[in-house]
Amino acid sequence: MGGRERESRRGGLLFVLSGSSGAGKDAVLERLKDLPGLHCVVTVTTRAQRPHETEGTDYHFVTEAEFQRMARGGELMESAHVYGQWYGVPKQQVKGALEQGKDVVLRVDVQGATTIRRLVPQAVLIFLTSPQTDYEQRLRQRNTESDDDMRLRMERVEEEMGALPLFDYVVVNYQGELESAVSQVKAIIEAERCRVHPRVVNLD
């Protein structure tokens, strides 16, 4: 069976890219966008837009009132309150891409990943992590967190590592070696696409 025939005979796969704040999820996701047949979901958030970010490409930036309206209306596949801000995954964006036979990748925090694992057991969960010194360096480079925020985030990194057994894969994103981490994530996606018995994703 050829690669294209195999692709046409399976449904879309759901990949969840997760990890603690500062692990490099945004940077890795940006470099996955050139993969054929992969849809990168744009997350909804109430947090402030950062200078380098583009509305509708990096995130959908909404008010808290709008976010709560979407949540009440069942428009979000999952939502989480993280560091004082809301983040959510638009359900229809995921379902639409899967129905078109595309593979889908979500970028969520660890709390969101555990929710997805419960809702969609067939999802492929990838935990992106870094050495502690690299976390601290990336967070300081953002220049968006106070010293107290930094301390809280580093404490949370320790807690979130406890969720690692829920994941299928782990990728270490060392400082200055982003392309290596991206290559590993791409290899995971390709390996899952080549499974003899592929995962079957069912969304309600």
N, C-alpha and C positions, 0 to 999 in steps of 0.2 A: 504494500500500500504506500503510495507516494505521500509526501508531506502535505501537499495541498488537499488531497483526498481525505487524509486523516483530519485536517483542520475542518473540512466541511462536514464531517460526520460527528463532531462533538459540539456541545454547547459552549458558551462563554465561561471562562473561569473568573473567580473573584479573588484578587490578591489584596491583602491588607498590609500596608507598610506602616509600622509603628515603632515606638521607642520613646525615650525620654526627651524633654525639651533640650535642644542643643546637640542632638545626635546627628543631625544633618538630613532629616526627612525631606525638607523642602528642596534641598540641593539635589538629592538623589532622584526625587520625583521629576524634577525639571529635565533631567537627563534620560528619563524613561519615555518622554513624550515622542521620541523619534522611532520607537519600536512599532512596526506595522501591526495592525490589528489590536492595539492596546488603547483603551480609553482611560484617561486619567481624570478622575472625578474632581470637580472643583468644590471644595468645602465651603459651607456657609459659616460666618463667624461674626461676633459682635465686637471683636477687638479692633483697635485702631489700625488703619492701613500704614504699613511701613514705607519709607521713601522709595524703595526699589520695587515695590509690589504694584501689580496691575489688577484692577477690578475685573472679575470675570475670567482671569487667567490664573492668578495665584489663589485667590479666594473670592467669594461673594461677600462683600462687607455690608452688613445690615444693622439696623437699630435693634435694641433688645426687644422692643414691642413687636417688630416685624418677625424676629426670630421666634418669639413665643406664639405668634399667630401661625407660623409654619408648623411648629411643634404640635399645637392643638389641632391643626387641620390634618395631621398624619402625613405631612409632606417630608418628614425626616426619617431616614432609616434608623439612625441613632443620633443621640446628642449627649454632650458632656459639658460640665461646668469646670473649667480648668483655669487656675490662677485668676479667678475673678471674671473670666470671659466665657461666653458660650460658643461651642463648635458643633456643627451638625453635618450629616451626610444627606444630600437630597436623594430621596428614594427613587423618584422617577428617572433621574439621570442614570442611576445604576441599572434599573430594570430595562430602560430603553436600550442601553448599550448591550446588555446581555441578550435581549431579544433579537438584536441585529447580529448576534453571533460573535460579538467582540469580547475580548478579555477586558476585565475592569480592574483598576488598581485604586484603592482608597488610601489616603493619608490620614491617620487618626492617632490620638494619644493612646496610651496603654489601657486606660479606662474604656475608651471606645472600642479597642480591639477585643477586650474581653466580652463586651456586649455583642459584637459581630460574631464571635465564636459561638455564643449561645444562640443567636438568631439564625446563623448560617454555618452549621458545623462543617460544611464542605469547603468553606473558604480556606485559602492558603495564607497563613499568618507569618510575616517576616519581621523579626525583632532587630531593629538597627540600634547599635550601641557604640560607645566610644570609651576610651580610658578616661578616668575622672579629670585628669589635667586638661584633656582636650575639650571636655564639656565646659569646664570653667573658662577656657580661652575663648571658645565660640560665644558663650553667653556674654562675656565682657566685650567682645567685638561688636555685638549688637548695640551696645550702649543704650539699652531700653529697660534694664533692671537695676533697682537699688541694691545696696549691700544686703538688706534684709530679704529682698526677693531672690537674690543669688543663693543665700543660705537655704531658703525654703526649697528652691528648685533642686539644689544638690541633695538635700534630705530626701526629696521625692524620688530622685534617681535611685537611691538605695532601696526604697520601698518598691519601686516598679520592677526592679530586677527580680523580685519574688514572683512575678507573673510569667517569667521566662518558660516554665514547663507547659504553658498553654499554647506556645507557639510551635510552628513547624520548622522554622529555620532561624538562625541568628547570623548577622553580618556585622563585623566590627569595622567602623569607619574611623580609621586613624587620621590624625591631623595631617593634611598635605597629601593624602592618598585617596581622595574622593573617587577617582576613576576606578580604582581597584574595588571599592565598595559597590559602585554602579555595575561593574562587570559581574560581580558575584550575584547581585539581584537579578540582572538580565539572565544569567545562567540558570537561576532558580526558575524563572518564568519559562525559559525554553525547556527545561527538564520536565516541568509540569505539563507543558503542551505535548510532550512526547510520551507520556505515560500510556502503557497498553490499556489500562483501565482508568480512564480519566475521571476526575471528580465531576459529579453532576450537581450543579448549583440550583437550588430551588428557593425562590423568593415568594413570599405570600403577597 
